[in-house]
Amino acid sequence: MVRWLLVLLMFTGMADAAPPSLYSLLSQGQYQPPMQVMLQLEQNYPGVITQFDIDVQNGELIYEFNMLDPDAKTTVGFAFKASNGSLLEQKVAKLESDDLEELAAVTLMRQKQLKFSQLITLATGELDAYLTEAQLDHDLGISYLELKLLSAAGRHKLAFDIANLRPLPLLKWD
Protein backbone atom coordinates (compact mmCIF):
# COMPACT_ATOMS: atom_id res chain seq x y z
CA MET A 1 0.00 0.00 0.00
CA VAL A 2 2.81 2.42 0.93
CA ARG A 3 4.63 1.67 -2.34
CA TRP A 4 1.44 2.36 -4.30
CA LEU A 5 0.96 5.69 -2.51
CA LEU A 6 4.55 6.75 -3.29
CA VAL A 7 4.09 5.88 -6.96
CA LEU A 8 0.84 7.86 -7.03
CA LEU A 9 2.53 10.88 -5.45
CA MET A 10 5.36 10.76 -7.98
CA PHE A 11 3.00 10.62 -10.95
CA THR A 12 0.80 13.42 -9.70
CA GLY A 13 3.77 15.65 -9.03
CA MET A 14 3.00 15.95 -5.34
CA ALA A 15 6.35 14.43 -4.37
CA ASP A 16 8.20 17.34 -5.99
CA ALA A 17 9.74 19.90 -3.69
CA ALA A 18 7.24 22.53 -2.65
CA PRO A 19 7.69 25.93 -4.29
CA PRO A 20 9.37 28.47 -2.04
CA SER A 21 7.05 30.31 0.30
CA LEU A 22 6.46 34.02 -0.11
CA TYR A 23 8.31 34.63 3.15
CA SER A 24 11.38 32.71 1.96
CA LEU A 25 11.40 34.61 -1.35
CA LEU A 26 11.16 37.95 0.48
CA SER A 27 13.73 37.09 3.13
CA GLN A 28 16.29 36.06 0.49
CA GLY A 29 16.36 39.72 -0.57
CA GLN A 30 17.16 39.18 -4.25
CA TYR A 31 14.78 41.86 -5.45
CA GLN A 32 14.30 45.61 -5.48
CA PRO A 33 12.36 46.77 -2.43
CA PRO A 34 8.73 47.53 -3.30
CA MET A 35 9.09 51.02 -1.82
CA GLN A 36 11.81 51.82 -4.38
CA VAL A 37 9.55 50.79 -7.28
CA MET A 38 6.64 52.64 -5.65
CA LEU A 39 8.64 55.89 -5.41
CA GLN A 40 9.64 55.66 -9.09
CA LEU A 41 6.02 55.07 -10.06
CA GLU A 42 4.88 58.11 -8.04
CA GLN A 43 7.53 60.29 -9.71
CA ASN A 44 6.94 59.13 -13.29
CA TYR A 45 3.17 58.75 -13.62
CA PRO A 46 0.21 61.02 -12.90
CA GLY A 47 -2.32 60.02 -10.29
CA VAL A 48 -2.18 58.29 -6.93
CA ILE A 49 -1.30 54.68 -6.20
CA THR A 50 -4.37 53.02 -4.74
CA GLN A 51 -3.23 49.43 -4.48
CA PHE A 52 -0.09 47.33 -4.17
CA ASP A 53 0.16 43.55 -4.25
CA ILE A 54 2.91 40.96 -4.52
CA ASP A 55 2.32 38.00 -6.78
CA VAL A 56 4.51 34.98 -7.39
CA GLN A 57 4.59 33.72 -10.98
CA ASN A 58 6.81 30.74 -11.79
CA GLY A 59 8.79 31.29 -8.60
CA GLU A 60 9.44 34.95 -9.40
CA LEU A 61 8.16 37.94 -7.41
CA ILE A 62 5.95 40.36 -9.34
CA TYR A 63 4.83 43.72 -7.97
CA GLU A 64 1.39 44.85 -9.04
CA PHE A 65 0.18 48.42 -8.61
CA ASN A 66 -3.02 50.29 -9.46
CA MET A 67 -3.05 54.05 -9.87
CA LEU A 68 -6.06 56.31 -10.06
CA ASP A 69 -5.88 59.59 -11.95
CA PRO A 70 -8.96 61.69 -11.05
CA ASP A 71 -8.08 64.35 -13.64
CA ALA A 72 -7.99 61.88 -16.54
CA LYS A 73 -10.76 59.73 -14.96
CA THR A 74 -8.65 56.60 -15.47
CA THR A 75 -7.10 53.77 -13.54
CA VAL A 76 -3.82 52.24 -14.61
CA GLY A 77 -2.59 48.78 -13.63
CA PHE A 78 1.14 48.07 -13.61
CA ALA A 79 3.15 44.88 -13.19
CA PHE A 80 6.89 45.01 -12.46
CA LYS A 81 9.53 42.34 -12.09
CA ALA A 82 10.72 42.57 -8.50
CA SER A 83 14.19 41.32 -9.40
CA ASN A 84 15.09 44.40 -11.46
CA GLY A 85 12.07 46.73 -11.36
CA SER A 86 11.39 46.40 -15.09
CA LEU A 87 7.87 47.10 -16.33
CA LEU A 88 6.10 43.96 -17.53
CA GLU A 89 2.62 45.29 -18.21
CA GLN A 90 0.58 48.48 -18.15
CA LYS A 91 -3.21 48.57 -18.61
CA VAL A 92 -5.34 51.72 -18.72
CA ALA A 93 -9.07 51.66 -17.98
CA LYS A 94 -11.77 54.28 -17.51
CA LEU A 95 -12.83 55.09 -13.97
CA GLU A 96 -15.87 52.99 -13.01
CA SER A 97 -18.48 53.18 -10.27
CA ASP A 98 -16.70 50.53 -8.18
CA ASP A 99 -13.67 52.88 -8.00
CA LEU A 100 -15.61 55.51 -6.01
CA GLU A 101 -14.36 54.32 -2.59
CA GLU A 102 -10.77 54.64 -3.76
CA LEU A 103 -11.56 58.00 -5.36
CA ALA A 104 -12.78 59.35 -1.98
CA ALA A 105 -9.52 58.23 -0.35
CA VAL A 106 -7.46 59.72 -3.22
CA THR A 107 -9.30 63.04 -2.88
CA LEU A 108 -8.48 63.17 0.84
CA MET A 109 -4.84 62.26 0.16
CA ARG A 110 -4.56 65.07 -2.37
CA GLN A 111 -6.06 67.54 0.13
CA LYS A 112 -3.51 66.44 2.72
CA GLN A 113 -0.72 66.40 0.08
CA LEU A 114 0.13 62.77 0.86
CA LYS A 115 1.50 60.04 -1.35
CA PHE A 116 0.79 56.34 -1.05
CA SER A 117 4.43 55.63 -0.14
CA GLN A 118 4.25 58.18 2.70
CA LEU A 119 1.13 56.53 4.09
CA ILE A 120 2.82 53.14 4.06
CA THR A 121 5.84 54.54 5.88
CA LEU A 122 3.62 56.18 8.50
CA ALA A 123 1.47 53.07 8.93
CA THR A 124 4.28 50.54 9.21
CA GLY A 125 6.67 52.64 11.30
CA GLU A 126 9.31 50.39 12.84
CA LEU A 127 7.53 47.10 12.17
CA ASP A 128 9.86 44.29 11.14
CA ALA A 129 7.70 42.80 8.41
CA TYR A 130 7.38 42.65 4.64
CA LEU A 131 4.59 44.53 2.92
CA THR A 132 2.62 42.09 0.79
CA GLU A 133 -0.50 44.10 0.06
CA ALA A 134 -1.84 47.62 0.56
CA GLN A 135 -5.07 49.20 -0.63
CA LEU A 136 -6.90 52.48 -0.18
CA ASP A 137 -10.52 52.24 0.83
CA HIS A 138 -13.37 54.41 2.10
CA ASP A 139 -16.06 52.89 4.25
CA LEU A 140 -18.43 54.22 6.94
CA GLY A 141 -17.19 57.74 6.25
CA ILE A 142 -13.54 56.83 6.92
CA SER A 143 -10.79 56.84 4.30
CA TYR A 144 -8.07 54.40 5.24
CA LEU A 145 -5.17 52.32 4.03
CA GLU A 146 -5.49 48.59 4.62
CA LEU A 147 -2.17 46.74 4.82
CA LYS A 148 -1.16 43.10 4.86
CA LEU A 149 2.25 42.31 6.27
CA LEU A 150 4.30 39.13 6.52
CA SER A 151 6.88 38.45 9.23
CA ALA A 152 8.61 35.40 10.66
CA ALA A 153 5.69 35.19 13.11
CA GLY A 154 3.09 35.07 10.31
CA ARG A 155 0.62 37.31 8.50
CA HIS A 156 -0.81 40.50 9.96
CA LYS A 157 -3.41 43.02 8.82
CA LEU A 158 -3.88 46.57 9.92
CA ALA A 159 -5.72 49.68 8.87
CA PHE A 160 -4.46 53.26 8.94
CA ASP A 161 -6.76 56.30 9.08
CA ILE A 162 -5.77 58.80 6.36
CA ALA A 163 -7.57 61.81 7.89
CA ASN A 164 -6.02 61.45 11.35
CA LEU A 165 -2.80 59.67 10.33
CA ARG A 166 -3.10 56.96 12.95
CA PRO A 167 -3.93 53.25 13.17
CA LEU A 168 -7.58 52.27 13.30
CA PRO A 169 -7.84 49.97 16.32
CA LEU A 170 -11.34 48.80 15.37
CA LEU A 171 -10.06 47.54 12.03
CA LYS A 172 -6.84 45.98 13.31
CA TRP A 173 -6.87 42.20 13.26
CA ASP A 174 -4.51 39.25 12.98
QUIWOMO-V710752 format. One record per helix or strand. SS is the DSSP state (h for helix, s for strand). FROM is the first residue (numbers start at 1). TO is the last residue. If there is no record, write none. Layout:
BEGIN
SS_FROM_TO / SS_FROM_TO
END
This chain:
BEGIN
h_2_12 / h_22_28 / h_34_44 / s_48_57 / s_60_69 / s_74_81 / s_87_94 / h_97_111 / h_116_124 / s_130_139 / s_142_151 / s_154_161 / s_166_167 / h_169_171 / s_173_173
END
